[in-house]
Every structure is written in C-alpha cells, then in structure tokens.
C-alpha cells in the first residue's frame, strides 16, 4: 500500500472515532407566530380508608372487662364530605350491636362477644347506618384518624375452649 493512501485511510478511520459536534439551531429573524394551549386536570371526589388491627391479647379467663383500640384513617379530597362506618364483622351471627368473634379451630363453634365503640366510654356503637352509627367528616386532602374503642365484656357463661377467636371488620367510607 502506498504511503499517501495509508495516511488517508488512517485519517478517515480516526475521524470515525471523533464524536460529531452538536447541531446548532439556525437563527431566524423574519418574524414570529405563536399559539397557546391549555393544560387541564379534573380532580373528582375520592376517598380511601386504612385500618390497624385490634388485639385483646391472650387471656385464660374472661372475668374482667378487657379493652383495646384500632385506628381507622380516612383520606378524602379537600372539601369532600364523608361518613365512616364499621361492619358487624365476620363472626357467626354478628350484628353491630352484638358482635362476636368465632373460634378458628376445626369443629370449634364457640363465640366470644365484644363491642366496637366510637367513644372511650363505650357508649356509642359503630355501625354502617349513615347518620345514625357512623362518624362523619369533611376531607382536607390528608389522612384523618378515628379511634375505634373495643370492649370485651365479662363472660357470664363457661370459658370457651382454648383457640384463636377472630372477626374481620370492614371499614367503609361513604362519600
């Protein structure tokens, strides 16, 4: 290969390794034209609800009243009115005024009574009838916490068999 051709080939190969320079935008001075556009977002009324578990702990007798709490948090869009209700629970035969926890072991049909209340004095039962046994509020865009007060009364009957007793409560926010 001759030397001038080799130099040109080497020069061309080295140019391939050099990154290209960014393109410069052309500058125009003949005039301008503009357009506008609108950016929109529609916020609709909305709410969400979360809850913490409630546990009465481990007991070997039901001779004293036991209490426990849970926190239910409601987050609604600003100015959205809402009601918060709690279901009767999943215990066999539960109603909002007579809630029960059911045994979880196979063959255990025993239940244990308990109540869920809106106040620490255990006077106002939680339920799902809006305006009667629900809590109301107005959303402000951040979580609003409600304390649920649980009470396990003294049992007048025999102590149920050892087991884990439970009930699943559904918290519902109406908006």
TIGUSE-477066 format. One record per atom (N, C-alpha, C): residue number from 1; residue in three letters; atom name; x, y, z. Coordinates in nm, 2 decimals. Atoms other than C-alpha are relative to their C-alpha. Layout:
BEGIN
   num   residu   atome       xx       yy       zz
   NUM      ala      CA        X        Y        Z
...
END
This chain:
BEGIN
   num   residu   atome       xx       yy       zz
     1      unk       N     0.09    -0.12     0.00
     1      unk      CA     0.00     0.00     0.00
     1      unk       C     0.09     0.12     0.00
     2      unk       N    -0.09    -0.11     0.00
     2      unk      CA     0.14     0.34    -0.08
     2      unk       C    -0.03     0.09     0.12
     3      unk       N     0.00    -0.08    -0.13
     3      unk      CA     0.21     0.59     0.20
     3      unk       C    -0.11     0.11    -0.01
     4      unk       N     0.10    -0.10     0.00
     4      unk      CA    -0.03     0.87     0.09
     4      unk       C    -0.14    -0.07     0.02
     5      unk       N     0.13     0.07    -0.01
     5      unk      CA    -0.32     0.62     0.06
     5      unk       C    -0.02    -0.05     0.14
     6      unk       N     0.01     0.05    -0.14
     6      unk      CA    -0.24     0.47     0.40
     6      unk       C    -0.03     0.11     0.10
     7      unk       N     0.02    -0.12    -0.09
     7      unk      CA    -0.23     0.82     0.56
     7      unk       C    -0.15     0.04    -0.01
     8      unk       N     0.15    -0.04     0.02
     8      unk      CA    -0.58     0.90     0.41
     8      unk       C    -0.09    -0.10     0.07
     9      unk       N     0.07     0.10    -0.07
     9      unk      CA    -0.71     0.57     0.53
     9      unk       C     0.00     0.01     0.15
    10      unk       N    -0.02    -0.02    -0.15
    10      unk      CA    -0.57     0.63     0.88
    10      unk       C    -0.07     0.12     0.04
    11      unk       N     0.07    -0.12    -0.03
    11      unk      CA    -0.71     0.98     0.88
    11      unk       C    -0.15    -0.02     0.00
    12      unk       N     0.15     0.03     0.00
    12      unk      CA    -1.06     0.86     0.78
    12      unk       C    -0.04    -0.09     0.11
    13      unk       N     0.03     0.08    -0.11
    13      unk      CA    -1.05     0.59     1.04
    13      unk       C     0.00     0.08     0.13
    14      unk       N    -0.01    -0.08    -0.12
    14      unk      CA    -0.95     0.84     1.31
    14      unk       C    -0.12     0.09     0.01
    15      unk       N     0.11    -0.09     0.00
    15      unk      CA    -1.23     1.07     1.21
    15      unk       C    -0.13    -0.07     0.04
    16      unk       N     0.11     0.08    -0.05
    16      unk      CA    -1.48     0.79     1.27
    16      unk       C    -0.01    -0.01     0.15
    17      unk       N    -0.01     0.01    -0.14
    17      unk      CA    -1.37     0.78     1.63
    17      unk       C    -0.04     0.14     0.07
    18      unk       N     0.03    -0.13    -0.06
    18      unk      CA    -1.44     1.16     1.69
    18      unk       C    -0.15     0.01     0.00
    19      unk       N     0.14    -0.02     0.00
    19      unk      CA    -1.79     1.22     1.81
    19      unk       C    -0.04     0.13    -0.07
    20      unk       N     0.04    -0.12     0.07
    20      unk      CA    -1.99     1.46     1.60
    20      unk       C    -0.04     0.12     0.09
    21      unk       N     0.03    -0.11    -0.07
    21      unk      CA    -2.04     1.81     1.72
    21      unk       C    -0.16     0.02     0.00
    22      unk       N     0.15    -0.02     0.00
    22      unk      CA    -2.40     1.90     1.83
    22      unk       C    -0.04     0.10    -0.11
    23      unk       N     0.05    -0.09     0.10
    23      unk      CA    -2.60     2.07     1.56
    23      unk       C    -0.04     0.13     0.06
    24      unk       N     0.04    -0.13    -0.05
    24      unk      CA    -2.65     2.44     1.61
    24      unk       C    -0.14     0.03    -0.07
    25      unk       N     0.13    -0.05     0.05
    25      unk      CA    -3.01     2.57     1.57
    25      unk       C     0.02     0.12    -0.08
    26      unk       N    -0.01    -0.12     0.08
    26      unk      CA    -3.05     2.82     1.30
    26      unk       C    -0.07     0.11     0.07
    27      unk       N     0.06    -0.12    -0.06
    27      unk      CA    -3.14     3.17     1.40
    27      unk       C    -0.08     0.07    -0.11
    28      unk       N     0.08    -0.06     0.11
    28      unk      CA    -3.42     3.33     1.20
    28      unk       C    -0.05     0.14     0.05
    29      unk       N     0.05    -0.14    -0.04
    29      unk      CA    -3.53     3.70     1.20
    29      unk       C    -0.10     0.05    -0.09
    30      unk       N     0.10    -0.04     0.10
    30      unk      CA    -3.81     3.70     0.95
    30      unk       C    -0.14     0.04     0.07
    31      unk       N     0.13    -0.02    -0.07
    31      unk      CA    -4.09     3.72     1.22
    31      unk       C    -0.03    -0.11     0.10
    32      unk       N     0.04     0.10    -0.09
    32      unk      CA    -4.27     3.51     1.48
    32      unk       C    -0.15    -0.03    -0.02
    33      unk       N     0.14     0.04     0.00
    33      unk      CA    -4.60     3.33     1.51
    33      unk       C    -0.02    -0.08     0.13
    34      unk       N     0.01     0.07    -0.13
    34      unk      CA    -4.74     3.19     1.84
    34      unk       C    -0.14    -0.07     0.00
    35      unk       N     0.12     0.08    -0.03
    35      unk      CA    -5.01     2.95     1.96
    35      unk       C     0.00    -0.02     0.15
    36      unk       N     0.02     0.03    -0.14
    36      unk      CA    -5.15     2.88     2.31
    36      unk       C    -0.07    -0.14     0.01
    37      unk       N     0.07     0.12    -0.03
    37      unk      CA    -5.27     2.56     2.46
    37      unk       C    -0.03    -0.01     0.15
    38      unk       N     0.05     0.01    -0.14
    38      unk      CA    -5.45     2.47     2.78
    38      unk       C     0.04    -0.13     0.06
    39      unk       N    -0.03     0.12    -0.08
    39      unk      CA    -5.33     2.22     3.04
    39      unk       C    -0.11    -0.01     0.10
    40      unk       N     0.11     0.02    -0.10
    40      unk      CA    -5.61     2.07     3.25
    40      unk       C     0.02    -0.13     0.08
    41      unk       N     0.01     0.12    -0.09
    41      unk      CA    -5.67     1.82     3.53
    41      unk       C    -0.13     0.01     0.07
    42      unk       N     0.12     0.00    -0.08
    42      unk      CA    -6.00     1.73     3.68
    42      unk       C     0.02    -0.09     0.12
    43      unk       N     0.00     0.07    -0.12
    43      unk      CA    -6.00     1.63     4.04
    43      unk       C    -0.14    -0.04     0.04
    44      unk       N     0.13     0.04    -0.04
    44      unk      CA    -6.30     1.42     4.13
    44      unk       C     0.00    -0.03     0.15
    45      unk       N     0.01     0.04    -0.14
    45      unk      CA    -6.43     1.35     4.48
    45      unk       C     0.05    -0.15     0.02
    46      unk       N    -0.05     0.13    -0.02
    46      unk      CA    -6.25     1.05     4.62
    46      unk       C     0.05    -0.02     0.14
    47      unk       N    -0.04     0.03    -0.14
    47      unk      CA    -6.17     0.88     4.95
    47      unk       C     0.07    -0.14     0.00
    48      unk       N    -0.06     0.13    -0.03
    48      unk      CA    -5.96     0.59     5.08
    48      unk       C     0.00    -0.02     0.15
    49      unk       N     0.01     0.03    -0.14
    49      unk      CA    -5.96     0.41     5.41
    49      unk       C     0.10    -0.11     0.03
    50      unk       N    -0.09     0.11    -0.05
    50      unk      CA    -5.70     0.21     5.61
    50      unk       C    -0.03    -0.02     0.14
    51      unk       N     0.03     0.04    -0.14
    51      unk      CA    -5.71     0.04     5.95
    51      unk       C     0.12    -0.08     0.06
    52      unk       N    -0.09     0.09    -0.07
    52      unk      CA    -5.48    -0.11     6.21
    52      unk       C    -0.07    -0.11     0.07
    53      unk       N     0.06     0.11    -0.07
    53      unk      CA    -5.55    -0.44     6.37
    53      unk       C    -0.04     0.03     0.15
    54      unk       N     0.04    -0.01    -0.15
    54      unk      CA    -5.72    -0.47     6.72
    54      unk       C     0.02    -0.13     0.06
    55      unk       N    -0.02     0.13    -0.07
    55      unk      CA    -5.60    -0.73     6.96
    55      unk       C    -0.03     0.02     0.15
    56      unk       N     0.02     0.00    -0.14
    56      unk      CA    -5.73    -0.81     7.31
    56      unk       C     0.10    -0.08     0.07
    57      unk       N    -0.11     0.07    -0.06
    57      unk      CA    -5.42    -1.01     7.37
    57      unk       C    -0.03    -0.15     0.02
    58      unk       N     0.02     0.14    -0.04
    58      unk      CA    -5.40    -1.36     7.53
    58      unk       C    -0.06     0.00     0.14
    59      unk       N     0.06     0.00    -0.14
    59      unk      CA    -5.63    -1.44     7.82
    59      unk       C    -0.03    -0.15     0.03
    60      unk       N     0.04     0.13    -0.05
    60      unk      CA    -5.70    -1.75     8.03
    60      unk       C    -0.14     0.00     0.07
    61      unk       N     0.14    -0.01    -0.06
    61      unk      CA    -6.03    -1.62     8.17
    61      unk       C    -0.06     0.13    -0.05
    62      unk       N     0.08    -0.12     0.04
    62      unk      CA    -6.30    -1.36     8.09
    62      unk       C    -0.07     0.05     0.12
    63      unk       N     0.06    -0.05    -0.12
    63      unk      CA    -6.36    -1.24     8.44
    63      unk       C     0.02     0.15     0.02
    64      unk       N    -0.01    -0.15    -0.01
    64      unk      CA    -6.26    -0.88     8.39
    64      unk       C    -0.02     0.06    -0.14
    65      unk       N     0.02    -0.07     0.12
    65      unk      CA    -6.35    -0.63     8.12
    65      unk       C     0.13     0.03    -0.07
    66      unk       N    -0.12    -0.03     0.08
    66      unk      CA    -6.08    -0.60     7.85
    66      unk       C    -0.03     0.10    -0.10
    67      unk       N     0.02    -0.11     0.10
    67      unk      CA    -6.03    -0.30     7.62
    67      unk       C     0.12    -0.01    -0.10
    68      unk       N    -0.11    -0.01     0.10
    68      unk      CA    -5.83    -0.25     7.30
    68      unk       C    -0.04     0.11    -0.10
    69      unk       N     0.04    -0.10     0.10
    69      unk      CA    -5.82     0.01     7.02
    69      unk       C     0.06    -0.03    -0.13
    70      unk       N    -0.04     0.00     0.14
    70      unk      CA    -5.77     0.04     6.65
    70      unk       C    -0.01     0.14    -0.05
    71      unk       N     0.01    -0.13     0.07
    71      unk      CA    -5.71     0.34     6.43
    71      unk       C    -0.04    -0.02    -0.14
    72      unk       N     0.05     0.00     0.14
    72      unk      CA    -5.91     0.39     6.11
    72      unk       C     0.03     0.13    -0.06
    73      unk       N    -0.04    -0.13     0.06
    73      unk      CA    -5.77     0.66     5.88
    73      unk       C    -0.07     0.02    -0.13
    74      unk       N     0.08    -0.04     0.12
    74      unk      CA    -5.98     0.83     5.61
    74      unk       C     0.08     0.11    -0.07
    75      unk       N    -0.06    -0.10     0.08
    75      unk      CA    -5.82     1.03     5.33
    75      unk       C    -0.09     0.03    -0.11
    76      unk       N     0.09    -0.04     0.11
    76      unk      CA    -6.06     1.23     5.11
    76      unk       C     0.05     0.13    -0.06
    77      unk       N    -0.04    -0.12     0.07
    77      unk      CA    -6.01     1.50     4.86
    77      unk       C    -0.06     0.12     0.08
    78      unk       N     0.04    -0.12    -0.08
    78      unk      CA    -6.04     1.85     5.01
    78      unk       C    -0.15     0.04    -0.03
    79      unk       N     0.14    -0.04     0.00
    79      unk      CA    -6.40     1.96     5.09
    79      unk       C    -0.10    -0.11    -0.03
    80      unk       N     0.09     0.11     0.03
    80      unk      CA    -6.54     1.61     5.02
    80      unk       C    -0.06    -0.05     0.14
    81      unk       N     0.06     0.05    -0.12
    81      unk      CA    -6.80     1.52     5.29
    81      unk       C    -0.01    -0.15     0.00
    82      unk       N     0.00     0.14     0.00
    82      unk      CA    -6.80     1.16     5.41
    82      unk       C    -0.06    -0.05     0.13
    83      unk       N     0.04     0.07    -0.12
    83      unk      CA    -6.93     0.91     5.66
    83      unk       C     0.09    -0.13     0.01
    84      unk       N    -0.08     0.12    -0.02
    84      unk      CA    -6.72     0.62     5.81
    84      unk       C    -0.08    -0.09     0.08
    85      unk       N     0.07     0.10    -0.07
    85      unk      CA    -6.89     0.30     5.91
    85      unk       C     0.08    -0.13     0.02
    86      unk       N    -0.07     0.13    -0.02
    86      unk      CA    -6.78    -0.04     6.05
    86      unk       C    -0.11    -0.11     0.00
    87      unk       N     0.10     0.12     0.02
    87      unk      CA    -6.95    -0.37     5.96
    87      unk       C    -0.02    -0.07     0.13
    88      unk       N     0.03     0.09    -0.12
    88      unk      CA    -7.09    -0.62     6.21
    88      unk       C     0.12    -0.09     0.02
    89      unk       N    -0.11     0.09    -0.01
    89      unk      CA    -6.79    -0.84     6.14
    89      unk       C    -0.03    -0.14    -0.06
    90      unk       N     0.02     0.13     0.07
    90      unk      CA    -6.74    -1.19     6.01
    90      unk       C    -0.04    -0.11     0.10
    91      unk       N     0.04     0.10    -0.10
    91      unk      CA    -6.82    -1.37     6.34
    91      unk       C    -0.14    -0.05    -0.02
    92      unk       N     0.13     0.06     0.02
    92      unk      CA    -7.11    -1.61     6.31
    92      unk       C    -0.11     0.06     0.08
    93      unk       N     0.11    -0.06    -0.07
    93      unk      CA    -7.43    -1.43     6.39
    93      unk       C     0.02     0.14     0.05
    94      unk       N    -0.03    -0.13    -0.05
    94      unk      CA    -7.27    -1.09     6.45
    94      unk       C    -0.10     0.11    -0.06
    95      unk       N     0.07    -0.12     0.04
    95      unk      CA    -7.47    -0.77     6.44
    95      unk       C     0.08     0.12     0.06
    96      unk       N    -0.08    -0.11    -0.05
    96      unk      CA    -7.34    -0.42     6.50
    96      unk       C    -0.02     0.03     0.15
    97      unk       N     0.02    -0.01    -0.14
    97      unk      CA    -7.49    -0.42     6.85
    97      unk       C     0.03    -0.12     0.08
    98      unk       N    -0.04     0.13    -0.07
    98      unk      CA    -7.39    -0.78     6.93
    98      unk       C     0.10    -0.07    -0.08
    99      unk       N    -0.11     0.06     0.08
    99      unk      CA    -7.06    -0.85     6.77
    99      unk       C     0.06    -0.13     0.07
   100      unk       N    -0.07     0.12    -0.06
   100      unk      CA    -6.89    -1.19     6.82
   100      unk       C     0.12    -0.04    -0.09
   101      unk       N    -0.11     0.06     0.06
   101      unk      CA    -6.56    -1.35     6.74
   101      unk       C    -0.02    -0.15     0.00
   102      unk       N     0.02     0.15     0.01
   102      unk      CA    -6.56    -1.71     6.62
   102      unk       C     0.13    -0.07     0.02
   103      unk       N    -0.12     0.08    -0.02
   103      unk      CA    -6.32    -1.98     6.71
   103      unk       C     0.05    -0.04    -0.14
   104      unk       N    -0.06     0.03     0.14
   104      unk      CA    -6.08    -2.07     6.42
   104      unk       C     0.04    -0.15    -0.01
   105      unk       N    -0.04     0.14     0.01
   105      unk      CA    -6.00    -2.44     6.51
   105      unk       C    -0.12    -0.08    -0.06
   106      unk       N     0.10     0.09     0.06
   106      unk      CA    -6.18    -2.71     6.32
   106      unk       C    -0.09    -0.06     0.11
   107      unk       N     0.10     0.06    -0.09
   107      unk      CA    -6.50    -2.81     6.50
   107      unk       C    -0.04     0.10     0.11
   108      unk       N     0.03    -0.09    -0.11
   108      unk      CA    -6.50    -2.51     6.74
   108      unk       C    -0.11     0.09    -0.05
   109      unk       N     0.12    -0.09     0.03
   109      unk      CA    -6.84    -2.34     6.72
   109      unk       C    -0.02     0.11     0.10
   110      unk       N     0.02    -0.10    -0.11
   110      unk      CA    -6.79    -2.12     7.03
   110      unk       C     0.03     0.14    -0.06
   111      unk       N    -0.02    -0.15     0.04
   111      unk      CA    -6.81    -1.74     7.00
   111      unk       C     0.03     0.07     0.13
   112      unk       N    -0.02    -0.09    -0.11
   112      unk      CA    -6.70    -1.46     7.22
   112      unk       C    -0.05     0.14    -0.03
   113      unk       N     0.06    -0.13     0.02
   113      unk      CA    -6.89    -1.13     7.25
   113      unk       C     0.10     0.11     0.02
   114      unk       N    -0.08    -0.13    -0.02
   114      unk      CA    -6.73    -0.79     7.21
   114      unk       C    -0.07     0.11    -0.07
   115      unk       N     0.06    -0.12     0.06
   115      unk      CA    -6.82    -0.44     7.11
   115      unk       C     0.10     0.10    -0.06
   116      unk       N    -0.08    -0.11     0.06
   116      unk      CA    -6.68    -0.16     6.89
   116      unk       C    -0.07     0.13     0.02
   117      unk       N     0.07    -0.13    -0.04
   117      unk      CA    -6.75     0.20     7.01
   117      unk       C     0.08     0.12    -0.06
   118      unk       N    -0.06    -0.13     0.06
   118      unk      CA    -6.69     0.55     6.88
   118      unk       C     0.06     0.08     0.11
   119      unk       N    -0.05    -0.08    -0.11
   119      unk      CA    -6.60     0.68     7.23
   119      unk       C     0.06    -0.09     0.11
   120      unk       N    -0.08     0.08    -0.10
   120      unk      CA    -6.37     0.57     7.51
   120      unk       C    -0.09    -0.05     0.12
   121      unk       N     0.09     0.05    -0.11
   121      unk      CA    -6.67     0.54     7.75
   121      unk       C    -0.09    -0.11    -0.05
   122      unk       N     0.07     0.12     0.06
   122      unk      CA    -6.81     0.26     7.52
   122      unk       C    -0.15     0.02     0.00
   123      unk       N     0.15    -0.04     0.01
   123      unk      CA    -7.15     0.44     7.48
   123      unk       C    -0.06     0.00    -0.14
   124      unk       N     0.05    -0.01     0.13
   124      unk      CA    -7.18     0.48     7.11
   124      unk       C     0.06    -0.10    -0.09
   125      unk       N    -0.04     0.12     0.08
   125      unk      CA    -7.17     0.17     6.89
   125      unk       C     0.03     0.05    -0.14
   126      unk       N    -0.03    -0.02     0.14
   126      unk      CA    -7.00     0.18     6.55
   126      unk       C    -0.09    -0.09    -0.09
   127      unk       N     0.08     0.08     0.09
   127      unk      CA    -7.22     0.06     6.26
   127      unk       C     0.01     0.05    -0.14
   128      unk       N    -0.01    -0.04     0.14
   128      unk      CA    -7.30     0.12     5.89
   128      unk       C    -0.12     0.09    -0.04
   129      unk       N     0.11    -0.08     0.03
   129      unk      CA    -7.62     0.32     5.91
   129      unk       C     0.04     0.15     0.00
   130      unk       N    -0.05    -0.14     0.01
   130      unk      CA    -7.52     0.67     5.78
   130      unk       C    -0.10     0.09     0.08
   131      unk       N     0.08    -0.10    -0.08
   131      unk      CA    -7.63     0.95     6.02
   131      unk       C    -0.05    -0.06     0.13
   132      unk       N     0.05     0.06    -0.13
   132      unk      CA    -7.71     0.70     6.30
   132      unk       C     0.12    -0.05     0.08
   133      unk       N    -0.11     0.06    -0.08
   133      unk      CA    -7.40     0.50     6.40
   133      unk       C     0.13     0.00    -0.08
   134      unk       N    -0.12    -0.03     0.08
   134      unk      CA    -7.13     0.63     6.16
   134      unk       C     0.06     0.13     0.05
   135      unk       N    -0.06    -0.13    -0.03
   135      unk      CA    -6.88     0.91     6.21
   135      unk       C     0.01     0.08    -0.13
   136      unk       N     0.00    -0.08     0.12
   136      unk      CA    -6.89     1.20     5.96
   136      unk       C     0.12     0.09     0.01
   137      unk       N    -0.11    -0.09     0.01
   137      unk      CA    -6.62     1.43     5.84
   137      unk       C     0.00     0.07    -0.13
   138      unk       N    -0.03    -0.06     0.13
   138      unk      CA    -6.50     1.65     5.56
   138      unk       C     0.14    -0.01    -0.03
   139      unk       N    -0.14     0.02     0.04
   139      unk      CA    -6.19     1.57     5.37
   139      unk       C     0.08     0.13    -0.01
   140      unk       N    -0.09    -0.11     0.01
   140      unk      CA    -5.89     1.80     5.38
   140      unk       C     0.12    -0.04    -0.08
   141      unk       N    -0.11     0.05     0.09
   141      unk      CA    -5.66     1.60     5.14
   141      unk       C     0.11    -0.08     0.08
   142      unk       N    -0.09     0.08    -0.08
   142      unk      CA    -5.47     1.43     5.43
   142      unk       C    -0.08    -0.09     0.09
   143      unk       N     0.06     0.11    -0.08
   143      unk      CA    -5.54     1.13     5.65
   143      unk       C    -0.06     0.06     0.13
   144      unk       N     0.07    -0.04    -0.12
   144      unk      CA    -5.79     1.19     5.93
   144      unk       C    -0.02    -0.13     0.08
   145      unk       N     0.01     0.13    -0.08
   145      unk      CA    -5.77     0.93     6.21
   145      unk       C    -0.12     0.00     0.10
   146      unk       N     0.11     0.03    -0.10
   146      unk      CA    -6.06     0.78     6.41
   146      unk       C     0.05    -0.11     0.08
   147      unk       N    -0.03     0.11    -0.09
   147      unk      CA    -6.00     0.57     6.71
   147      unk       C    -0.13    -0.09     0.02
   148      unk       N     0.10     0.09    -0.02
   148      unk      CA    -6.21     0.26     6.74
   148      unk       C     0.03    -0.07     0.14
   149      unk       N    -0.02     0.05    -0.13
   149      unk      CA    -6.26     0.15     7.10
   149      unk       C    -0.07    -0.14     0.02
   150      unk       N     0.06     0.13    -0.02
   150      unk      CA    -6.31    -0.22     7.16
   150      unk       C    -0.01    -0.04     0.14
   151      unk       N     0.02     0.04    -0.14
   151      unk      CA    -6.45    -0.38     7.47
   151      unk       C    -0.04    -0.15     0.00
   152      unk       N     0.03     0.14    -0.02
   152      unk      CA    -6.46    -0.75     7.57
   152      unk       C    -0.06    -0.01     0.14
   153      unk       N     0.07     0.00    -0.13
   153      unk      CA    -6.72    -0.78     7.85
   153      unk       C     0.04    -0.13     0.08
   154      unk       N    -0.01     0.11    -0.09
   154      unk      CA    -6.71    -1.02     8.14
   154      unk       C    -0.09    -0.11    -0.05
   155      unk       N     0.08     0.11     0.05
   155      unk      CA    -6.84    -1.36     8.03
   155      unk       C    -0.08    -0.06     0.12
   156      unk       N     0.08     0.06    -0.10
   156      unk      CA    -7.13    -1.49     8.23
   156      unk       C    -0.01    -0.16    -0.01
   157      unk       N     0.00     0.14     0.02
   157      unk      CA    -7.11    -1.84     8.08
   157      unk       C     0.13    -0.07     0.02
   158      unk       N    -0.13     0.07    -0.01
   158      unk      CA    -6.84    -2.10     8.07
   158      unk       C     0.11     0.06    -0.09
   159      unk       N    -0.11    -0.05     0.08
   159      unk      CA    -6.50    -2.01     7.94
   159      unk       C     0.01    -0.09    -0.13
   160      unk       N    -0.01     0.09     0.13
   160      unk      CA    -6.47    -2.13     7.57
   160      unk       C     0.13    -0.07     0.00
   161      unk       N    -0.12     0.08     0.01
   161      unk      CA    -6.21    -2.38     7.47
   161      unk       C     0.12     0.09    -0.05
   162      unk       N    -0.12    -0.08     0.05
   162      unk      CA    -5.85    -2.25     7.40
   162      unk       C     0.00     0.00    -0.15
   163      unk       N     0.00    -0.02     0.14
   163      unk      CA    -5.83    -2.12     7.05
   163      unk       C     0.03     0.14    -0.03
   164      unk       N     0.00    -0.14     0.04
   164      unk      CA    -5.78    -1.81     6.85
   164      unk       C    -0.13     0.04    -0.05
   165      unk       N     0.13    -0.05     0.04
   165      unk      CA    -6.10    -1.62     6.82
   165      unk       C     0.02     0.13    -0.08
   166      unk       N    -0.02    -0.12     0.08
   166      unk      CA    -6.14    -1.36     6.55
   166      unk       C    -0.13     0.04    -0.08
   167      unk       N     0.11    -0.06     0.08
   167      unk      CA    -6.37    -1.14     6.34
   167      unk       C     0.06     0.10    -0.09
   168      unk       N    -0.06    -0.10     0.09
   168      unk      CA    -6.29    -0.94     6.03
   168      unk       C    -0.11     0.11    -0.02
   169      unk       N     0.09    -0.12     0.01
   169      unk      CA    -6.44    -0.59     6.03
   169      unk       C     0.03     0.07    -0.13
   170      unk       N    -0.02    -0.08     0.12
   170      unk      CA    -6.49    -0.40     5.71
   170      unk       C    -0.03     0.15     0.03
   171      unk       N     0.02    -0.15    -0.02
   171      unk      CA    -6.44    -0.02     5.74
   171      unk       C    -0.04     0.05    -0.14
   172      unk       N     0.05    -0.05     0.13
   172      unk      CA    -6.64     0.16     5.47
   172      unk       C    -0.01     0.16     0.01
   173      unk       N     0.02    -0.14     0.00
   173      unk      CA    -6.61     0.53     5.38
   173      unk       C    -0.10     0.03    -0.11
   174      unk       N     0.10    -0.04     0.10
   174      unk      CA    -6.92     0.67     5.21
   174      unk       C     0.02     0.15    -0.03
   175      unk       N    -0.03    -0.14     0.04
   175      unk      CA    -6.87     0.99     5.01
   175      unk       C    -0.08     0.03    -0.13
END
